């Protein structure tokens, strides 16, 4: 209710009315849709596979910390002399400042960077598997859409997005109406799960890299293991949360925090898997999976709205949590069955022998990461 009142305040002070706000939000979503594919393309060119978990997680954890910071600070900004417009001015200004810094310092690939040594360039290029001419290579869409590993990845991405946005959009209402917490006066409760997720990203990612680099488990096993932690762990938390009441606020907040925080495991699971499958086409693949998964972020709140007619009824919220847990279960199971973390033959140009290229990548990767006789389960 408070959120509705706040938006009503925004609309009352907007000269062009709600139509302009909706148009701007649609435009914002369209342009932001390019961010993840671009970031994945850069990561594929810049991040050595021996450090892929930690560095990729470090980049994407910014989304979690950003969510937490804006949840904490939005109430203070709204109550200040700037009001709601200040929230948009500050976040937009920070985005603009970052873009200017990026255009000034960023490079498309190590070979075109002016601030690193030749040795660094050779080291990075030898451990990425990305081709410097990949921009001119046609995307092998037919091969991608025929790949079972791609559909395993897509399922995992959709499962994560469904659960993440269900909790992001509905958690404040649940905490206010069922747990009877004043979320507005204690914004930290809303941001706590995202702080936890951001911090846990830096716990699971070095563990994943360590296990892979020591040869303890294969890369495919690592991706499936940590993605299972990141989706089946929250599933168990949501099942428990479905039976919490207003008299068990502490346990409910703990389960909510864990349900979001343990999602950090996915940062070493499906999120990196695009680069595992095809360093040359990680960006286009991310564009497809993120676009399809984005549809679930629209559907999930609509499903909640259809189920929860009485926001104070715990049994209706229990159904929401059970459905979300079921989505986690099904989607991650598909990833466990069909997922892979070996470079696919269609990563290379058609003129190159796909069999020889794939074997070369697997042999080089297995030697760089850990000695093993089983080249089929490591790069």
C-alpha positions as CSV (number, residue, x, y, z in Angstrom):
1,X,0.0,0.0,0.0
2,X,2.8,2.4,0.8
3,X,4.4,1.7,-2.5
4,X,1.1,2.5,-4.3
5,X,0.8,5.8,-2.3
6,X,4.4,6.7,-3.2
7,X,3.7,6.1,-6.9
8,X,0.5,8.1,-6.7
9,X,2.6,10.9,-5.3
10,X,5.0,10.6,-8.2
11,X,2.2,10.7,-10.7
12,X,0.6,13.7,-9.1
13,X,3.9,15.6,-9.5
14,X,4.5,14.5,-13.0
15,X,3.3,16.9,-15.6
16,X,2.9,14.4,-18.4
17,X,1.0,11.8,-16.3
18,X,1.4,8.1,-15.9
19,X,1.6,7.5,-19.7
20,X,5.1,9.2,-19.8
21,X,6.3,7.2,-16.8
22,X,5.2,3.9,-18.4
23,X,6.8,4.8,-21.7
24,X,10.1,5.7,-19.9
25,X,10.1,2.5,-18.0
26,X,9.6,0.5,-21.2
27,X,12.4,2.4,-22.8
28,X,14.6,1.8,-19.8
29,X,14.0,-1.9,-19.9
30,X,14.7,-2.1,-23.7
31,X,18.1,-0.4,-23.4
32,X,19.0,-2.3,-20.3
33,X,18.4,-5.5,-22.1
34,X,21.7,-5.0,-23.9
35,X,23.8,-4.8,-20.7
36,X,24.1,-8.5,-19.8
37,X,25.0,-9.7,-23.3
38,X,27.6,-7.0,-23.6
39,X,29.1,-7.8,-20.2
40,X,29.2,-11.5,-21.1
41,X,31.0,-10.8,-24.3
42,X,33.6,-8.7,-22.5
43,X,34.0,-11.4,-19.7
44,X,34.6,-14.1,-22.3
45,X,37.5,-12.0,-23.8
46,X,39.0,-10.8,-20.5
47,X,38.5,-13.4,-17.8
48,X,40.9,-16.4,-17.7
49,X,39.1,-19.6,-17.1
50,X,41.2,-20.3,-14.0
51,X,39.6,-17.2,-12.4
52,X,36.3,-17.3,-14.1
53,X,34.2,-17.9,-11.0
54,X,35.6,-15.2,-8.9
55,X,35.9,-12.4,-11.5
56,X,32.6,-13.0,-13.2
57,X,30.9,-13.1,-9.8
58,X,32.7,-9.9,-8.8
59,X,31.2,-8.2,-11.8
60,X,27.6,-9.4,-11.4
61,X,27.5,-9.1,-7.6
62,X,27.2,-5.4,-8.3
63,X,23.6,-5.9,-9.2
64,X,22.9,-7.4,-5.7
65,X,24.7,-4.6,-3.9
66,X,23.0,-2.0,-6.0
67,X,19.6,-3.5,-5.2
68,X,20.4,-3.5,-1.5
69,X,21.7,0.1,-1.5
70,X,18.7,1.5,-3.4
71,X,16.3,-0.3,-1.0
72,X,18.1,1.1,2.0
73,X,18.6,4.6,0.7
74,X,15.3,5.2,-1.2
75,X,13.3,6.0,2.0
76,X,15.9,8.6,3.1
77,X,16.0,10.2,-0.4
78,X,12.2,10.3,-0.5
79,X,12.0,12.0,2.9
80,X,14.6,14.5,1.9
81,X,14.0,17.9,0.2
82,X,14.6,16.2,-3.2
83,X,11.6,13.8,-2.8
84,X,11.0,11.1,-5.3
85,X,12.6,13.0,-8.2
86,X,15.9,12.9,-6.3
87,X,15.8,9.1,-6.4
88,X,15.7,9.1,-10.2
89,X,18.2,12.0,-10.5
90,X,20.8,10.3,-8.2
91,X,20.6,6.9,-9.8
92,X,20.5,8.3,-13.3
93,X,23.5,10.5,-12.5
94,X,25.5,7.6,-11.1
95,X,24.7,5.6,-14.2
96,X,25.9,8.4,-16.5
97,X,29.1,8.9,-14.5
98,X,29.9,5.2,-14.8
99,X,29.2,5.2,-18.6
100,X,31.6,8.1,-19.1
101,X,34.3,6.3,-17.1
102,X,33.6,3.1,-19.1
103,X,34.0,4.9,-22.4
104,X,37.2,6.5,-21.2
105,X,39.0,3.4,-19.7
106,X,37.4,0.3,-21.3
107,X,38.8,-1.8,-24.1
108,X,37.0,-4.3,-26.2
109,X,39.7,-7.0,-25.7
110,X,43.1,-7.3,-24.2
111,X,44.9,-6.8,-27.6
112,X,43.4,-3.3,-27.9
113,X,44.0,-2.2,-24.3
114,X,46.6,0.5,-23.8
115,X,47.3,0.0,-20.1
116,X,48.4,-3.7,-19.9
117,X,51.7,-5.4,-20.9
118,X,52.2,-7.8,-23.8
119,X,52.7,-10.6,-21.3
120,X,49.3,-9.9,-19.7
121,X,47.7,-9.9,-23.1
122,X,49.2,-13.3,-24.0
123,X,48.3,-14.7,-20.6
124,X,44.7,-13.7,-20.8
125,X,44.2,-14.7,-24.5
126,X,45.7,-18.1,-23.8
127,X,43.2,-18.8,-21.0
128,X,39.9,-17.5,-22.4
129,X,39.2,-19.6,-25.5
130,X,37.7,-16.5,-27.2
131,X,38.7,-15.8,-30.8
132,X,39.8,-12.2,-31.5
133,X,37.9,-12.4,-34.8
134,X,34.7,-13.6,-33.2
135,X,32.9,-10.3,-33.9
136,X,33.0,-11.0,-37.7
137,X,31.9,-14.6,-37.2
138,X,28.2,-15.5,-37.9
139,X,26.3,-16.7,-34.9
140,X,25.5,-20.4,-35.4
141,X,21.9,-20.1,-34.3
142,X,20.8,-23.4,-35.7
143,X,23.6,-25.3,-33.8
144,X,22.9,-23.4,-30.6
145,X,19.1,-24.2,-30.7
146,X,19.9,-27.8,-31.4
147,X,22.1,-28.1,-28.4
148,X,20.7,-29.9,-25.3
149,X,23.2,-28.1,-23.2
150,X,21.8,-24.7,-24.3
151,X,18.3,-25.8,-23.1
152,X,19.7,-26.9,-19.8
153,X,21.2,-23.5,-19.4
154,X,18.0,-21.8,-20.5
155,X,16.0,-23.7,-17.9
156,X,18.4,-22.8,-15.1
157,X,18.3,-19.1,-16.1
158,X,14.5,-19.1,-16.2
159,X,14.3,-20.8,-12.8
160,X,16.6,-18.3,-11.1
161,X,14.8,-15.3,-12.6
162,X,11.3,-16.6,-11.6
163,X,12.4,-17.0,-8.0
164,X,14.5,-13.9,-7.8
165,X,11.8,-11.5,-9.1
166,X,9.0,-13.2,-7.1
167,X,10.9,-12.4,-3.9
168,X,12.1,-9.0,-5.1
169,X,8.6,-7.7,-6.0
170,X,6.5,-9.5,-3.4
171,X,8.7,-9.7,-0.3
172,X,7.9,-6.2,1.0
173,X,4.2,-7.0,0.8
174,X,4.6,-10.4,2.5
175,X,6.7,-8.8,5.3
176,X,4.2,-6.0,5.8
177,X,0.9,-7.9,5.6
178,X,1.7,-11.4,7.0
179,X,4.7,-10.7,9.3
180,X,3.2,-7.3,10.3
181,X,6.5,-5.5,9.9
182,X,6.8,-1.9,9.2
183,X,9.1,-2.2,6.2
184,X,9.1,1.5,5.5
185,X,10.6,2.4,8.8
186,X,13.0,-0.5,8.7
187,X,14.3,-0.6,5.1
188,X,17.3,-2.7,6.2
189,X,15.0,-5.8,6.4
190,X,14.2,-5.5,2.7
191,X,17.8,-5.0,1.7
192,X,19.3,-7.6,4.0
193,X,18.8,-10.6,1.7
194,X,20.5,-8.8,-1.2
195,X,23.5,-7.8,1.0
196,X,23.7,-11.5,2.0
197,X,23.6,-12.6,-1.6
198,X,26.3,-10.1,-2.6
199,X,28.5,-11.2,0.2
200,X,27.9,-14.9,-0.4
201,X,28.9,-14.5,-4.0
202,X,32.5,-13.9,-2.8
203,X,32.3,-17.0,-0.6
204,X,31.2,-19.5,-3.2
205,X,33.1,-18.3,-6.2
206,X,36.6,-18.8,-4.8
207,X,35.6,-22.2,-3.5
208,X,34.3,-23.1,-7.0
209,X,37.5,-22.0,-8.7
210,X,39.7,-23.8,-6.1
211,X,37.9,-27.1,-6.5
212,X,38.2,-26.8,-10.3
213,X,41.8,-25.7,-10.4
214,X,42.9,-28.4,-8.0
215,X,41.2,-31.0,-10.2
216,X,38.9,-32.0,-7.3
217,X,35.8,-31.9,-9.5
218,X,35.3,-31.2,-13.2
219,X,34.0,-27.9,-14.4
220,X,30.7,-29.4,-15.4
221,X,30.2,-30.9,-12.0
222,X,31.1,-27.6,-10.4
223,X,28.5,-25.7,-12.4
224,X,25.8,-28.2,-11.6
225,X,26.8,-28.5,-7.9
226,X,26.8,-24.7,-7.2
227,X,23.7,-24.1,-9.3
228,X,21.9,-26.8,-7.3
229,X,22.9,-25.1,-4.1
230,X,21.7,-21.8,-5.5
231,X,18.2,-23.1,-6.5
232,X,17.5,-26.1,-4.3
233,X,18.7,-24.4,-1.2
234,X,16.2,-21.5,-1.6
235,X,13.5,-24.0,-2.5
236,X,13.9,-25.6,1.0
237,X,13.8,-22.2,2.6
238,X,10.6,-21.2,0.8
239,X,8.9,-24.4,1.8
240,X,9.8,-23.6,5.5
241,X,8.7,-20.0,5.0
242,X,5.3,-21.1,3.9
243,X,4.6,-22.3,7.4
244,X,5.8,-19.2,9.2
245,X,3.4,-16.9,11.1
246,X,3.5,-13.3,12.5
247,X,4.6,-14.8,15.8
248,X,7.8,-16.3,14.2
249,X,9.2,-13.1,12.6
250,X,12.8,-13.9,13.4
251,X,12.7,-17.3,11.7
252,X,10.7,-15.9,8.8
253,X,13.3,-13.1,8.2
254,X,16.1,-15.6,8.5
255,X,14.5,-17.9,5.9
256,X,13.8,-15.0,3.5
257,X,17.4,-13.9,3.8
258,X,18.7,-17.4,3.1
259,X,16.2,-17.9,0.3
260,X,17.7,-14.9,-1.6
261,X,21.3,-15.1,-0.2
262,X,21.9,-18.8,-1.2
263,X,21.0,-17.8,-4.8
264,X,24.6,-16.7,-4.8
265,X,25.5,-20.3,-5.8
266,X,24.0,-19.6,-9.2
267,X,26.7,-17.1,-9.9
268,X,29.1,-20.1,-10.2
269,X,26.5,-22.1,-12.0
270,X,24.3,-21.1,-15.0
271,X,25.6,-17.5,-15.0
272,X,29.1,-18.5,-16.2
273,X,27.9,-21.4,-18.3
274,X,27.4,-19.3,-21.4
275,X,31.1,-18.7,-21.5
276,X,31.9,-22.4,-20.8
277,X,29.9,-23.5,-23.8
278,X,31.1,-20.9,-26.2
279,X,33.5,-18.0,-25.4
280,X,33.0,-16.6,-28.9
281,X,29.2,-16.4,-28.6
282,X,28.6,-16.0,-24.9
283,X,27.1,-12.6,-25.5
284,X,24.4,-13.6,-28.1
285,X,23.6,-16.7,-25.9
286,X,23.1,-14.5,-22.9
287,X,20.9,-12.2,-24.9
288,X,18.6,-15.1,-25.8
289,X,18.5,-16.7,-22.3
290,X,18.1,-13.4,-20.5
291,X,15.4,-12.3,-22.9
292,X,13.4,-15.5,-22.5
293,X,14.0,-15.5,-18.7
294,X,12.9,-11.9,-18.6
295,X,9.4,-13.0,-19.6
296,X,9.3,-15.0,-16.4
297,X,10.0,-11.8,-14.4
298,X,6.7,-10.5,-15.8
299,X,4.7,-13.7,-15.4
300,X,5.8,-14.4,-11.8
301,X,4.2,-11.3,-10.2
302,X,1.1,-11.9,-12.2
303,X,0.8,-15.4,-10.9
304,X,1.2,-14.1,-7.4
305,X,-1.5,-11.5,-8.0
306,X,-3.8,-14.2,-9.2
307,X,-3.2,-16.4,-6.2
308,X,-3.1,-13.9,-3.4
309,X,-6.5,-12.3,-3.1
310,X,-6.1,-11.7,0.6
311,X,-2.6,-10.4,1.3
312,X,-3.0,-11.2,5.0
313,X,-3.7,-14.9,4.4
314,X,-0.6,-17.0,5.1
315,X,-2.1,-20.0,3.2
316,X,-2.2,-18.1,0.0
317,X,1.4,-17.1,0.3
318,X,2.3,-20.7,1.1
319,X,1.0,-21.6,-2.3
320,X,3.2,-18.9,-3.9
321,X,6.2,-20.2,-2.1
322,X,5.5,-23.8,-3.0
323,X,5.0,-22.9,-6.7
324,X,8.3,-21.0,-6.7
325,X,10.0,-23.9,-5.0
326,X,8.6,-26.2,-7.7
327,X,10.0,-24.0,-10.4
328,X,13.4,-24.1,-8.8
329,X,13.2,-27.9,-8.6
330,X,12.1,-28.5,-12.2
331,X,14.4,-26.0,-13.8
332,X,17.6,-27.0,-12.0
333,X,16.8,-30.7,-12.6
334,X,16.8,-30.0,-16.3
335,X,20.1,-28.2,-15.9
336,X,21.6,-31.1,-14.0
337,X,20.5,-33.6,-16.7
338,X,21.4,-31.7,-19.8
339,X,23.9,-29.1,-18.7
340,X,27.6,-29.2,-19.8
341,X,30.6,-27.0,-19.3
342,X,32.8,-28.0,-22.3
343,X,33.4,-25.8,-25.3
344,X,31.0,-26.8,-28.0
345,X,32.1,-27.5,-31.6
346,X,30.1,-24.6,-33.0
347,X,32.2,-22.2,-31.0
348,X,34.7,-22.2,-33.9
349,X,34.3,-21.1,-37.5
350,X,32.7,-23.7,-39.8
351,X,35.8,-23.9,-41.9
352,X,37.7,-25.3,-38.9
353,X,37.5,-29.0,-38.1
354,X,35.1,-29.0,-35.2
355,X,36.4,-32.3,-33.8
356,X,40.0,-31.3,-33.8
357,X,39.2,-27.8,-32.4
358,X,37.1,-29.2,-29.6
359,X,39.8,-31.8,-28.7
360,X,42.5,-29.0,-28.7
361,X,40.4,-26.9,-26.3
362,X,39.7,-29.8,-24.0
363,X,43.4,-30.9,-23.9
364,X,44.7,-27.4,-23.3
365,X,42.2,-26.6,-20.6
366,X,42.7,-29.8,-18.8
367,X,46.5,-29.2,-18.7
368,X,46.1,-25.6,-17.6
369,X,43.6,-26.4,-14.8
370,X,44.6,-29.8,-13.4
371,X,46.2,-33.0,-14.7
372,X,43.6,-35.5,-15.6
373,X,43.2,-38.5,-17.9
374,X,39.5,-37.8,-18.4
375,X,39.5,-35.0,-21.0
376,X,35.9,-35.4,-21.8
377,X,34.8,-34.0,-18.4
378,X,37.2,-31.1,-18.4
379,X,38.0,-28.5,-21.0
